[in-house]
């Protein structure tokens, strides 16, 4: 037969056992949230209308080449800038002065559209540029 003095100690022992067994689960739970801060994650979106967000990230950049304005990626040439969204495709266009693709920039279009429209416009632009050169020689 149990006495009244053993009941509180039994209850205390039961509570201690439950706490001991739940500690790993609590540790796992809180560790999940602690790990979120340490993982690489996408950059947060800039506050609407706040230029200081962009300026701070641009100044903090250690890019020795070209810093892409939309993604803040560091690339060798503007035409190498990645598109900001995975469902987009990068379509390069030439530099207006040199005519080289690697010196130009890029448009981002939906994957389904492809670069056909950009390439067609690029061809028309190049034809107009050559026509302008010929017209300027005649003046």
PyMOL CGO cylinders between C-alpha atoms (Angstrom):
from pymol import cmd
from pymol.cgo import CYLINDER

trace = [
    CYLINDER, 0.00, 0.00, 0.00, 1.30, 3.42, -0.96, 0.3, 1, 1, 1, 1, 1, 1,
    CYLINDER, 1.30, 3.42, -0.96, 1.71, 6.09, 1.58, 0.3, 1, 1, 1, 1, 1, 1,
    CYLINDER, 1.71, 6.09, 1.58, 1.03, 9.76, 0.99, 0.3, 1, 1, 1, 1, 1, 1,
    CYLINDER, 1.03, 9.76, 0.99, 4.74, 10.55, 1.07, 0.3, 1, 1, 1, 1, 1, 1,
    CYLINDER, 4.74, 10.55, 1.07, 5.46, 8.32, -1.94, 0.3, 1, 1, 1, 1, 1, 1,
    CYLINDER, 5.46, 8.32, -1.94, 2.77, 9.89, -4.15, 0.3, 1, 1, 1, 1, 1, 1,
    CYLINDER, 2.77, 9.89, -4.15, 4.44, 13.31, -4.52, 0.3, 1, 1, 1, 1, 1, 1,
    CYLINDER, 4.44, 13.31, -4.52, 7.80, 11.70, -5.19, 0.3, 1, 1, 1, 1, 1, 1,
    CYLINDER, 7.80, 11.70, -5.19, 6.23, 9.38, -7.77, 0.3, 1, 1, 1, 1, 1, 1,
    CYLINDER, 6.23, 9.38, -7.77, 4.50, 12.35, -9.41, 0.3, 1, 1, 1, 1, 1, 1,
    CYLINDER, 4.50, 12.35, -9.41, 7.76, 14.29, -9.37, 0.3, 1, 1, 1, 1, 1, 1,
    CYLINDER, 7.76, 14.29, -9.37, 9.57, 11.33, -10.91, 0.3, 1, 1, 1, 1, 1, 1,
    CYLINDER, 9.57, 11.33, -10.91, 6.93, 11.05, -13.64, 0.3, 1, 1, 1, 1, 1, 1,
    CYLINDER, 6.93, 11.05, -13.64, 7.17, 14.79, -14.48, 0.3, 1, 1, 1, 1, 1, 1,
    CYLINDER, 7.17, 14.79, -14.48, 10.97, 14.60, -14.55, 0.3, 1, 1, 1, 1, 1, 1,
    CYLINDER, 10.97, 14.60, -14.55, 10.83, 11.60, -16.91, 0.3, 1, 1, 1, 1, 1, 1,
    CYLINDER, 10.83, 11.60, -16.91, 8.43, 13.41, -19.25, 0.3, 1, 1, 1, 1, 1, 1,
    CYLINDER, 8.43, 13.41, -19.25, 10.64, 16.50, -19.31, 0.3, 1, 1, 1, 1, 1, 1,
    CYLINDER, 10.64, 16.50, -19.31, 13.72, 14.38, -19.95, 0.3, 1, 1, 1, 1, 1, 1,
    CYLINDER, 13.72, 14.38, -19.95, 12.07, 12.53, -22.83, 0.3, 1, 1, 1, 1, 1, 1,
    CYLINDER, 12.07, 12.53, -22.83, 10.63, 15.68, -24.42, 0.3, 1, 1, 1, 1, 1, 1,
    CYLINDER, 10.63, 15.68, -24.42, 13.93, 17.62, -24.33, 0.3, 1, 1, 1, 1, 1, 1,
    CYLINDER, 13.93, 17.62, -24.33, 15.29, 16.19, -27.62, 0.3, 1, 1, 1, 1, 1, 1,
    CYLINDER, 15.29, 16.19, -27.62, 12.02, 16.99, -29.37, 0.3, 1, 1, 1, 1, 1, 1,
    CYLINDER, 12.02, 16.99, -29.37, 12.07, 20.57, -28.07, 0.3, 1, 1, 1, 1, 1, 1,
    CYLINDER, 12.07, 20.57, -28.07, 15.72, 20.90, -29.03, 0.3, 1, 1, 1, 1, 1, 1,
    CYLINDER, 15.72, 20.90, -29.03, 14.94, 19.71, -32.53, 0.3, 1, 1, 1, 1, 1, 1,
    CYLINDER, 14.94, 19.71, -32.53, 12.02, 22.11, -32.75, 0.3, 1, 1, 1, 1, 1, 1,
    CYLINDER, 12.02, 22.11, -32.75, 14.04, 25.17, -31.72, 0.3, 1, 1, 1, 1, 1, 1,
    CYLINDER, 14.04, 25.17, -31.72, 17.08, 24.10, -33.73, 0.3, 1, 1, 1, 1, 1, 1,
    CYLINDER, 17.08, 24.10, -33.73, 14.92, 24.11, -36.86, 0.3, 1, 1, 1, 1, 1, 1,
    CYLINDER, 14.92, 24.11, -36.86, 14.29, 27.83, -36.40, 0.3, 1, 1, 1, 1, 1, 1,
    CYLINDER, 14.29, 27.83, -36.40, 17.90, 28.58, -35.47, 0.3, 1, 1, 1, 1, 1, 1,
    CYLINDER, 17.90, 28.58, -35.47, 19.13, 26.86, -38.64, 0.3, 1, 1, 1, 1, 1, 1,
    CYLINDER, 19.13, 26.86, -38.64, 16.91, 29.03, -40.82, 0.3, 1, 1, 1, 1, 1, 1,
    CYLINDER, 16.91, 29.03, -40.82, 19.08, 32.08, -40.16, 0.3, 1, 1, 1, 1, 1, 1,
    CYLINDER, 19.08, 32.08, -40.16, 22.31, 30.30, -41.09, 0.3, 1, 1, 1, 1, 1, 1,
    CYLINDER, 22.31, 30.30, -41.09, 21.22, 28.81, -44.38, 0.3, 1, 1, 1, 1, 1, 1,
    CYLINDER, 21.22, 28.81, -44.38, 21.77, 30.56, -47.68, 0.3, 1, 1, 1, 1, 1, 1,
    CYLINDER, 21.77, 30.56, -47.68, 18.50, 32.04, -48.76, 0.3, 1, 1, 1, 1, 1, 1,
    CYLINDER, 18.50, 32.04, -48.76, 17.23, 34.32, -51.44, 0.3, 1, 1, 1, 1, 1, 1,
    CYLINDER, 17.23, 34.32, -51.44, 17.65, 38.03, -50.92, 0.3, 1, 1, 1, 1, 1, 1,
    CYLINDER, 17.65, 38.03, -50.92, 14.68, 39.72, -49.41, 0.3, 1, 1, 1, 1, 1, 1,
    CYLINDER, 14.68, 39.72, -49.41, 12.70, 41.95, -51.69, 0.3, 1, 1, 1, 1, 1, 1,
    CYLINDER, 12.70, 41.95, -51.69, 13.43, 45.66, -51.40, 0.3, 1, 1, 1, 1, 1, 1,
    CYLINDER, 13.43, 45.66, -51.40, 10.88, 47.80, -49.63, 0.3, 1, 1, 1, 1, 1, 1,
    CYLINDER, 10.88, 47.80, -49.63, 8.73, 49.54, -52.19, 0.3, 1, 1, 1, 1, 1, 1,
    CYLINDER, 8.73, 49.54, -52.19, 10.10, 52.98, -53.05, 0.3, 1, 1, 1, 1, 1, 1,
    CYLINDER, 10.10, 52.98, -53.05, 13.13, 52.65, -50.76, 0.3, 1, 1, 1, 1, 1, 1,
    CYLINDER, 13.13, 52.65, -50.76, 16.36, 53.39, -52.64, 0.3, 1, 1, 1, 1, 1, 1,
    CYLINDER, 16.36, 53.39, -52.64, 18.49, 53.00, -49.50, 0.3, 1, 1, 1, 1, 1, 1,
    CYLINDER, 18.49, 53.00, -49.50, 17.98, 49.21, -49.59, 0.3, 1, 1, 1, 1, 1, 1,
    CYLINDER, 17.98, 49.21, -49.59, 19.49, 49.02, -53.07, 0.3, 1, 1, 1, 1, 1, 1,
    CYLINDER, 19.49, 49.02, -53.07, 22.26, 51.52, -52.31, 0.3, 1, 1, 1, 1, 1, 1,
    CYLINDER, 22.26, 51.52, -52.31, 23.34, 49.61, -49.19, 0.3, 1, 1, 1, 1, 1, 1,
    CYLINDER, 23.34, 49.61, -49.19, 23.59, 46.32, -51.08, 0.3, 1, 1, 1, 1, 1, 1,
    CYLINDER, 23.59, 46.32, -51.08, 25.39, 47.93, -54.01, 0.3, 1, 1, 1, 1, 1, 1,
    CYLINDER, 25.39, 47.93, -54.01, 27.95, 49.57, -51.73, 0.3, 1, 1, 1, 1, 1, 1,
    CYLINDER, 27.95, 49.57, -51.73, 28.45, 46.33, -49.77, 0.3, 1, 1, 1, 1, 1, 1,
    CYLINDER, 28.45, 46.33, -49.77, 29.19, 44.41, -52.97, 0.3, 1, 1, 1, 1, 1, 1,
    CYLINDER, 29.19, 44.41, -52.97, 32.74, 43.21, -53.56, 0.3, 1, 1, 1, 1, 1, 1,
    CYLINDER, 32.74, 43.21, -53.56, 32.23, 42.84, -57.32, 0.3, 1, 1, 1, 1, 1, 1,
    CYLINDER, 32.23, 42.84, -57.32, 35.35, 43.69, -59.37, 0.3, 1, 1, 1, 1, 1, 1,
    CYLINDER, 35.35, 43.69, -59.37, 33.49, 43.46, -62.71, 0.3, 1, 1, 1, 1, 1, 1,
    CYLINDER, 33.49, 43.46, -62.71, 29.85, 44.27, -63.49, 0.3, 1, 1, 1, 1, 1, 1,
    CYLINDER, 29.85, 44.27, -63.49, 27.12, 44.24, -60.86, 0.3, 1, 1, 1, 1, 1, 1,
    CYLINDER, 27.12, 44.24, -60.86, 23.76, 43.30, -62.38, 0.3, 1, 1, 1, 1, 1, 1,
    CYLINDER, 23.76, 43.30, -62.38, 21.11, 45.84, -61.35, 0.3, 1, 1, 1, 1, 1, 1,
    CYLINDER, 21.11, 45.84, -61.35, 18.17, 43.42, -61.07, 0.3, 1, 1, 1, 1, 1, 1,
    CYLINDER, 18.17, 43.42, -61.07, 19.84, 40.52, -59.27, 0.3, 1, 1, 1, 1, 1, 1,
    CYLINDER, 19.84, 40.52, -59.27, 23.00, 42.12, -57.83, 0.3, 1, 1, 1, 1, 1, 1,
    CYLINDER, 23.00, 42.12, -57.83, 24.98, 39.23, -59.33, 0.3, 1, 1, 1, 1, 1, 1,
    CYLINDER, 24.98, 39.23, -59.33, 28.62, 39.83, -60.19, 0.3, 1, 1, 1, 1, 1, 1,
    CYLINDER, 28.62, 39.83, -60.19, 29.37, 38.93, -63.83, 0.3, 1, 1, 1, 1, 1, 1,
    CYLINDER, 29.37, 38.93, -63.83, 32.09, 39.64, -66.39, 0.3, 1, 1, 1, 1, 1, 1,
    CYLINDER, 32.09, 39.64, -66.39, 29.82, 41.53, -68.84, 0.3, 1, 1, 1, 1, 1, 1,
    CYLINDER, 29.82, 41.53, -68.84, 26.28, 43.00, -68.69, 0.3, 1, 1, 1, 1, 1, 1,
    CYLINDER, 26.28, 43.00, -68.69, 25.10, 40.43, -71.23, 0.3, 1, 1, 1, 1, 1, 1,
    CYLINDER, 25.10, 40.43, -71.23, 25.88, 37.68, -68.68, 0.3, 1, 1, 1, 1, 1, 1,
    CYLINDER, 25.88, 37.68, -68.68, 23.41, 38.99, -66.07, 0.3, 1, 1, 1, 1, 1, 1,
    CYLINDER, 23.41, 38.99, -66.07, 21.00, 36.26, -64.97, 0.3, 1, 1, 1, 1, 1, 1,
    CYLINDER, 21.00, 36.26, -64.97, 17.27, 36.76, -65.07, 0.3, 1, 1, 1, 1, 1, 1,
    CYLINDER, 17.27, 36.76, -65.07, 15.62, 37.38, -61.71, 0.3, 1, 1, 1, 1, 1, 1,
    CYLINDER, 15.62, 37.38, -61.71, 13.12, 34.52, -62.05, 0.3, 1, 1, 1, 1, 1, 1,
    CYLINDER, 13.12, 34.52, -62.05, 13.74, 30.86, -62.97, 0.3, 1, 1, 1, 1, 1, 1,
    CYLINDER, 13.74, 30.86, -62.97, 10.86, 30.80, -65.48, 0.3, 1, 1, 1, 1, 1, 1,
    CYLINDER, 10.86, 30.80, -65.48, 12.63, 33.46, -67.54, 0.3, 1, 1, 1, 1, 1, 1,
    CYLINDER, 12.63, 33.46, -67.54, 15.20, 33.11, -70.31, 0.3, 1, 1, 1, 1, 1, 1,
    CYLINDER, 15.20, 33.11, -70.31, 18.06, 35.53, -70.96, 0.3, 1, 1, 1, 1, 1, 1,
    CYLINDER, 18.06, 35.53, -70.96, 18.24, 36.97, -74.49, 0.3, 1, 1, 1, 1, 1, 1,
    CYLINDER, 18.24, 36.97, -74.49, 21.39, 38.97, -75.22, 0.3, 1, 1, 1, 1, 1, 1,
    CYLINDER, 21.39, 38.97, -75.22, 21.54, 42.06, -77.42, 0.3, 1, 1, 1, 1, 1, 1,
    CYLINDER, 21.54, 42.06, -77.42, 24.67, 43.77, -78.81, 0.3, 1, 1, 1, 1, 1, 1,
    CYLINDER, 24.67, 43.77, -78.81, 26.29, 46.94, -77.58, 0.3, 1, 1, 1, 1, 1, 1,
    CYLINDER, 26.29, 46.94, -77.58, 25.14, 49.86, -79.76, 0.3, 1, 1, 1, 1, 1, 1,
    CYLINDER, 25.14, 49.86, -79.76, 28.69, 51.16, -80.19, 0.3, 1, 1, 1, 1, 1, 1,
    CYLINDER, 28.69, 51.16, -80.19, 30.79, 48.02, -80.66, 0.3, 1, 1, 1, 1, 1, 1,
    CYLINDER, 30.79, 48.02, -80.66, 28.06, 45.74, -82.01, 0.3, 1, 1, 1, 1, 1, 1,
    CYLINDER, 28.06, 45.74, -82.01, 29.40, 42.89, -79.83, 0.3, 1, 1, 1, 1, 1, 1,
    CYLINDER, 29.40, 42.89, -79.83, 26.98, 40.69, -77.90, 0.3, 1, 1, 1, 1, 1, 1,
    CYLINDER, 26.98, 40.69, -77.90, 29.37, 40.29, -74.97, 0.3, 1, 1, 1, 1, 1, 1,
    CYLINDER, 29.37, 40.29, -74.97, 29.49, 44.09, -74.52, 0.3, 1, 1, 1, 1, 1, 1,
    CYLINDER, 29.49, 44.09, -74.52, 25.71, 44.53, -74.73, 0.3, 1, 1, 1, 1, 1, 1,
    CYLINDER, 25.71, 44.53, -74.73, 22.97, 43.66, -72.31, 0.3, 1, 1, 1, 1, 1, 1,
    CYLINDER, 22.97, 43.66, -72.31, 20.15, 41.18, -72.06, 0.3, 1, 1, 1, 1, 1, 1,
    CYLINDER, 20.15, 41.18, -72.06, 16.37, 41.03, -71.97, 0.3, 1, 1, 1, 1, 1, 1,
    CYLINDER, 16.37, 41.03, -71.97, 14.57, 38.51, -69.80, 0.3, 1, 1, 1, 1, 1, 1,
    CYLINDER, 14.57, 38.51, -69.80, 11.58, 36.87, -71.48, 0.3, 1, 1, 1, 1, 1, 1,
    CYLINDER, 11.58, 36.87, -71.48, 9.28, 34.02, -70.53, 0.3, 1, 1, 1, 1, 1, 1,
    CYLINDER, 9.28, 34.02, -70.53, 10.72, 30.58, -71.34, 0.3, 1, 1, 1, 1, 1, 1,
    CYLINDER, 10.72, 30.58, -71.34, 7.79, 29.78, -73.65, 0.3, 1, 1, 1, 1, 1, 1,
    CYLINDER, 7.79, 29.78, -73.65, 8.37, 32.88, -75.77, 0.3, 1, 1, 1, 1, 1, 1,
    CYLINDER, 8.37, 32.88, -75.77, 12.05, 32.27, -76.35, 0.3, 1, 1, 1, 1, 1, 1,
    CYLINDER, 12.05, 32.27, -76.35, 14.43, 34.78, -77.88, 0.3, 1, 1, 1, 1, 1, 1,
    CYLINDER, 14.43, 34.78, -77.88, 12.96, 34.83, -81.41, 0.3, 1, 1, 1, 1, 1, 1,
    CYLINDER, 12.96, 34.83, -81.41, 11.37, 38.28, -81.01, 0.3, 1, 1, 1, 1, 1, 1,
    CYLINDER, 11.37, 38.28, -81.01, 14.52, 39.73, -79.45, 0.3, 1, 1, 1, 1, 1, 1,
    CYLINDER, 14.52, 39.73, -79.45, 16.67, 38.27, -82.23, 0.3, 1, 1, 1, 1, 1, 1,
    CYLINDER, 16.67, 38.27, -82.23, 14.30, 39.64, -84.88, 0.3, 1, 1, 1, 1, 1, 1,
    CYLINDER, 14.30, 39.64, -84.88, 14.40, 43.09, -83.28, 0.3, 1, 1, 1, 1, 1, 1,
    CYLINDER, 14.40, 43.09, -83.28, 18.17, 42.80, -82.99, 0.3, 1, 1, 1, 1, 1, 1,
    CYLINDER, 18.17, 42.80, -82.99, 18.41, 42.09, -86.72, 0.3, 1, 1, 1, 1, 1, 1,
    CYLINDER, 18.41, 42.09, -86.72, 16.20, 45.06, -87.57, 0.3, 1, 1, 1, 1, 1, 1,
    CYLINDER, 16.20, 45.06, -87.57, 18.22, 47.29, -85.24, 0.3, 1, 1, 1, 1, 1, 1,
    CYLINDER, 18.22, 47.29, -85.24, 21.46, 46.21, -86.89, 0.3, 1, 1, 1, 1, 1, 1,
    CYLINDER, 21.46, 46.21, -86.89, 20.04, 46.94, -90.35, 0.3, 1, 1, 1, 1, 1, 1,
    CYLINDER, 20.04, 46.94, -90.35, 18.93, 50.42, -89.25, 0.3, 1, 1, 1, 1, 1, 1,
    CYLINDER, 18.93, 50.42, -89.25, 22.35, 51.08, -87.72, 0.3, 1, 1, 1, 1, 1, 1,
    CYLINDER, 22.35, 51.08, -87.72, 24.08, 50.18, -90.99, 0.3, 1, 1, 1, 1, 1, 1,
    CYLINDER, 24.08, 50.18, -90.99, 21.58, 52.33, -92.91, 0.3, 1, 1, 1, 1, 1, 1,
    CYLINDER, 21.58, 52.33, -92.91, 22.32, 55.27, -90.59, 0.3, 1, 1, 1, 1, 1, 1,
    CYLINDER, 22.32, 55.27, -90.59, 26.05, 54.87, -91.24, 0.3, 1, 1, 1, 1, 1, 1,
    CYLINDER, 26.05, 54.87, -91.24, 25.48, 54.98, -94.99, 0.3, 1, 1, 1, 1, 1, 1,
    CYLINDER, 25.48, 54.98, -94.99, 23.22, 58.03, -94.68, 0.3, 1, 1, 1, 1, 1, 1,
    CYLINDER, 23.22, 58.03, -94.68, 25.76, 59.86, -92.52, 0.3, 1, 1, 1, 1, 1, 1,
    CYLINDER, 25.76, 59.86, -92.52, 28.51, 59.23, -95.09, 0.3, 1, 1, 1, 1, 1, 1,
    CYLINDER, 28.51, 59.23, -95.09, 26.39, 60.90, -97.76, 0.3, 1, 1, 1, 1, 1, 1,
    CYLINDER, 26.39, 60.90, -97.76, 25.98, 64.11, -95.74, 0.3, 1, 1, 1, 1, 1, 1,
]
cmd.load_cgo(trace, "trace")
